[in-house]
Amino acid sequence: MKRLLVATLAALGTLWLLGFLVSLIGLAGVAVTSPVLNQTDPVSLLVTTLAMGVGGYLDGKRFIGVAPALMVMLWFAIVLTLYQITEPMQPDGLTHLLVDNRMQIVMSLLAAGAGAAIGAWLKFKRSLLQAA
């Protein structure tokens, strides 16, 4: 349980740090627009994958389920905050928020799970190499 908490805090810290560095470089919010994908931010997805990979590496396969749950909580906080901002001006603001961000939400959940799985796999490979 302690290792899971450390992995969770490390993943969140890495997510914040990489997001901050990306915004300093000027790559934050660079969205790719397509009819199918709406607007997606591939740099943000890469940051999510790397950060959750750190958590997966630290805790192993238990973190694979935690990573998407963390993203659900983060997206809930983001949507709630944006809704409170848009609600006075737009009565159906929640619908617009969810429609406009649906692909980024889904892809970030997938990126979190994939990153955690890759990190857990790297941890497993490292333990095999150390045992040999």
Secondary structure, 3 states (H helix, E strand, C coil): CHHHHHHHHHHHHHHHHHHHHHHHHCCCCCCEEECCCEEECHHHHHHHHHHHHHHHHHHCCCHHHHHHHHHHHHHHHHHHHHHHHHCCCCCCHHHHHHHHHHHHHHHHHHHHHHHHHHHHHHHHHHHHHHHC
